[in-house]
Amino acid sequence: MSTPEQTRILQDKDKQELVLNALNLGCSLVAAAKLAGCSPTTIRREAELDPEFGEQYKKARGESEFKYMQLLSNAAAQPQYWRAAAWALERRFPKFYAPRSPDVVTLSQITILIAKIAQILEEEIPAPTLRKKVLKRLDTITIELRKEHPPLQPDASARTDIPPSPHHPDAPDQGSASPPR
């Protein structure tokens, strides 16, 4: 049994124009969908089904972003509007410029913490074999963290004054003497 073809809400050119105008103004897809009385999925689906609308949809989204970035860039070029530049940097490159919430810990801070824990263990665990095993495990954790989260650019806050653990497999042999107590 065949079902009659459903009428698509965005086949109506007036509704399409409403969506495109909203997107051109900078409205979100959700807001444009509400104005047209449909869902964002309906708009995306119509853009796939109707090539002409699809091109206009892509153009509207791109032009809107470009228009606002251009306005922001023009404002940021004037020293009295430095906040516009800061705002753009925070949103475009949040990893580097967005304020961190107080409970966020950086990889550099974790590395420093692990180095301090390693130092305490080195001073407090008298058995060299046991101490070496524990320190190697801490080194492994540090290496894994750095591999999983490589910096995109050099971390200005990274500490370079913390030497690598002497117990790392690649570290030069320091002898088997235990540290002074």
Beta strands, then each sheet from edge to edge (+ up, - down):
end
